[in-house]
Amino acid sequence: MEAIDPKWQRTALLLGEDTLRLLSQVRVLQVGIGGVGSWCAEALVRTGVQHLDVVDNDVVSAGNVNRQLMATAHTIGQPKTEALRERLLQINPEADIRPLQQSFTLEHAAQFDLDAYDYVIDAIDTAPHKTDLILTACRSKAAFFSSMGAALKLDPTRVRVAEFWKVQGDPLAASLRRHFRKSGSLPARPFLCVYSDELRRNRDIDNPEKANGSLVQVTAVFGFTLASLVVGDCLRRATGD
């Protein structure tokens, strides 16, 4: 029997060799690599995923440093996809990380063959693009997992997982559901979401970007939880557990 790479020994002890092998084989498309998505990608690669396409059209800014994995003083101004790819290859130089510097929209959906992926992960924070990905991914063969809003949260113990139509206390999920009902275009199948029912308000300070406050202690837990959905599904596929 071939020896397990020391990088994956602790993973194999818990998940087994069959699951580790499957994780190395699956293809994952992750759209959005900000405060949630960057940590999801890190967790996937550290757990043995070797084929990961990351999609984002943004560049690293100083405002990302408080919560995004690849955002440092040295990466400001770099495309997020390239900065994250460099980070992930430092973890596993043999990984196949493909950076796609663009947005996911219905207009460009044909450029993405979602049926070619085993998993599609939604970590988008822009509602129109999020609805486009949800509708498209739910029509594909890929398993699909989505993150709801991770901003305005302080307590990571309130992060939960539920089917989209059963998510409670999350304004983004509620807004998406209203949009789908009003448009008459509903997701073609159920899908699991990571969310929190906590909702705080911004403090009364200067906010020129009109952004919502967020903390890495929460956004990273959202990302890790998304990654756990992929790992858990691979475990079930490989072992039946």
C-alpha positions in Angstrom: 0.0 0.0 0.0 1.3 3.4 -0.9 2.4 5.5 2.0 0.3 8.6 2.8 1.9 11.9 2.3 2.7 13.3 5.8 0.7 16.4 5.0 -2.5 14.3 4.9 -1.9 11.8 7.6 -4.0 13.5 10.3 -6.8 14.0 7.7 -6.7 10.3 6.7 -6.8 9.2 10.3 -10.2 10.8 10.7 -11.7 10.5 7.2 -10.0 7.4 5.9 -7.9 6.8 2.8 -10.9 6.4 0.5 -12.2 9.9 1.4 -8.8 11.4 1.1 -8.5 9.9 -2.4 -11.9 11.3 -3.4 -11.0 14.8 -2.0 -7.9 14.8 -4.2 -10.0 13.9 -7.3 -13.1 16.1 -7.1 -13.3 19.4 -9.0 -14.5 22.4 -7.1 -15.7 25.8 -8.4 -15.8 28.5 -5.7 -17.2 31.9 -6.6 -16.3 34.7 -4.3 -13.1 34.7 -2.2 -13.6 37.5 0.3 -14.0 37.2 4.0 -15.9 34.0 3.7 -14.6 32.5 0.5 -10.9 32.9 1.2 -11.1 30.8 4.4 -13.3 28.2 2.6 -10.6 27.8 -0.1 -7.9 27.5 2.6 -9.8 24.8 4.5 -10.5 22.8 1.3 -6.9 22.8 0.2 -5.6 22.0 3.7 -8.1 19.0 3.8 -6.8 17.6 0.5 -8.8 19.2 -2.3 -6.4 19.5 -5.2 -8.6 20.8 -8.1 -10.0 24.2 -7.2 -11.1 27.1 -9.5 -11.6 30.4 -7.7 -13.7 33.2 -9.2 -13.6 36.9 -8.2 -13.2 40.1 -10.1 -11.8 42.3 -7.3 -8.3 43.3 -6.1 -7.0 43.3 -2.6 -7.6 46.5 -0.7 -6.6 47.8 2.7 -10.2 47.4 3.7 -9.9 43.7 3.2 -7.1 43.2 5.7 -9.3 42.7 8.8 -11.0 39.5 7.5 -9.6 38.1 4.2 -7.0 35.4 4.2 -4.7 36.7 1.5 -5.1 40.4 2.3 -1.8 41.7 3.8 0.3 44.8 3.5 2.2 43.0 0.7 -0.8 42.0 -1.4 -2.7 45.2 -1.6 -3.5 46.0 -5.2 -3.0 42.5 -6.4 -5.9 40.5 -8.0 -7.5 38.5 -5.2 -7.5 35.3 -7.3 -3.8 35.5 -7.9 -3.0 36.4 -4.3 -5.1 33.5 -3.0 -3.6 31.1 -5.5 -0.1 32.0 -4.3 -1.1 31.4 -0.7 -2.8 28.0 -1.5 0.2 26.8 -3.5 2.4 27.4 -0.4 0.2 24.9 1.4 0.2 22.3 -1.4 2.5 23.1 -4.4 1.0 20.2 -6.3 -2.6 21.6 -6.2 -4.3 22.6 -9.3 -5.6 26.1 -8.4 -7.1 28.0 -11.4 -7.7 31.8 -10.8 -10.5 33.3 -12.8 -10.5 37.1 -12.5 -14.1 37.8 -13.4 -17.7 37.9 -12.0 -20.3 35.2 -12.4 -23.4 36.6 -14.2 -26.1 35.0 -16.3 -24.7 36.9 -19.3 -21.4 35.0 -18.9 -22.7 31.8 -17.3 -22.1 29.9 -20.5 -18.4 30.4 -19.9 -18.7 28.1 -16.9 -19.5 24.5 -17.5 -20.9 23.8 -14.0 -21.7 20.2 -15.0 -17.9 19.6 -15.2 -17.6 20.2 -11.4 -18.4 18.0 -8.5 -19.1 21.0 -6.2 -20.0 24.6 -6.7 -19.6 27.0 -3.7 -21.3 30.4 -3.5 -19.4 32.9 -1.4 -20.6 36.0 -3.3 -21.6 39.1 -1.4 -23.4 40.9 -4.3 -27.1 39.9 -4.4 -27.7 40.1 -8.2 -24.6 37.9 -9.0 -25.6 35.6 -6.1 -29.1 35.0 -7.6 -27.5 34.3 -11.0 -25.2 31.7 -9.5 -27.9 30.0 -7.4 -30.3 29.6 -10.4 -27.5 28.3 -12.7 -25.9 26.0 -10.1 -29.2 24.5 -9.1 -29.8 23.4 -12.7 -26.4 21.7 -12.9 -25.2 18.3 -11.8 -22.8 19.7 -9.2 -23.5 19.6 -5.5 -24.2 23.2 -4.5 -23.6 25.1 -1.2 -24.2 28.8 -0.5 -23.2 31.3 2.2 -25.7 33.9 3.3 -24.7 37.2 4.9 -21.7 37.1 7.3 -21.5 40.9 8.0 -23.0 42.5 11.2 -22.3 39.4 13.2 -20.2 39.0 16.4 -20.9 35.6 17.8 -19.4 32.7 15.8 -21.4 30.1 17.9 -24.6 31.2 16.1 -23.4 30.1 12.7 -25.8 27.4 11.4 -26.6 25.3 8.3 -30.1 24.9 6.9 -31.8 24.4 3.5 -32.3 27.8 1.8 -36.1 28.0 2.3 -35.7 27.2 6.0 -33.0 29.8 6.8 -34.4 32.1 9.6 -33.2 35.4 10.8 -31.0 36.2 7.8 -32.0 39.4 5.8 -30.0 38.3 2.7 -31.8 34.9 2.5 -35.2 36.7 3.0 -34.4 39.2 0.3 -33.3 36.4 -2.1 -36.5 34.5 -1.5 -38.6 37.6 -2.2 -36.7 38.1 -5.4 -37.2 34.5 -6.6 -40.9 34.6 -5.8 -41.5 38.0 -7.5 -39.5 37.0 -10.6 -41.3 33.6 -10.8 -37.9 31.9 -11.3 -37.2 29.6 -8.4 -34.1 27.5 -7.7 -34.6 24.1 -9.4 -33.7 22.1 -6.3 -33.0 22.5 -2.6 -29.6 23.5 -1.4 -27.8 24.0 2.0 -26.8 27.4 3.2 -24.5 28.6 5.9 -26.0 31.5 7.9 -26.4 33.2 11.3 -29.5 34.6 12.8 -27.5 37.3 14.7 -28.0 40.9 13.4 -26.2 43.9 14.8 -25.9 47.4 13.6 -23.0 49.5 12.4 -21.6 52.0 14.9 -22.1 55.6 14.2 -18.7 56.3 12.6 -17.6 57.7 9.3 -18.6 55.1 6.6 -17.8 56.5 3.2 -18.2 53.2 1.4 -21.6 52.5 3.2 -20.2 49.1 4.0 -21.4 46.8 6.8 -19.0 45.9 9.6 -17.6 42.3 9.7 -15.0 40.3 11.7 -12.7 37.5 10.7 -13.8 35.5 13.8 -17.2 35.1 12.1 -16.5 35.3 8.4 -13.8 32.5 8.7 -16.3 30.3 10.6 -18.7 30.8 7.7 -16.0 29.7 5.3 -14.9 26.8 7.3 -18.5 25.6 7.6 -18.9 25.8 3.8 -15.8 23.7 3.4 -17.1 21.2 6.0 -20.2 20.6 3.8 -17.9 19.5 0.9 -15.8 17.3 3.1 -18.8 15.8 4.8 -20.4 15.0 1.4 -17.1 13.4 0.2 -17.1 11.3 3.4 -20.6 10.0 2.7 -19.8 9.3 -0.9 -16.6 7.4 -0.1 -17.7 5.5 3.0 -21.5 5.8 3.4 -21.0 7.4 6.8 
